[in-house]
Amino acid sequence: MLTPEQIAAANAADLARASRPPRRPRPPQQCTVGCGHSANGKRTPALRLGGRWMEELGFTIGSTLRVQVHDGELVVSVAGKD
């Protein structure tokens, strides 16, 4: 059974959480190239991104993407959005 002090602390924590604005999704500043596997079993570099911030930019589930390379940089955009 909780003491009155513990109940008050829990209520205060709930109130503080409720009054806080929702967190803003932020894109990662850096990530690590991981390992994927090709059909012949060889390891290949792989990049995996995910997060709510992608949806805010129009990268919704099932959308078609265009990947371009410009001056050593990957440019990923939603196809047909330009």
Sequence and secondary structure as in RCSB ss.txt:
>XXXX:A:sequence
MLTPEQIAAANAADLARASRPPRRPRPPQQCTVGCGHSANGKRTPALRLGGRWMEELGFTIGSTLRVQVHDGELV
VSVAGKD
>XXXX:A:secstr
   HHHHHHHHHHHHHHHHS        S    EEEE TTS EEEE    SHHHHHTT  TT  EEEEEETTEEE
EEETT  
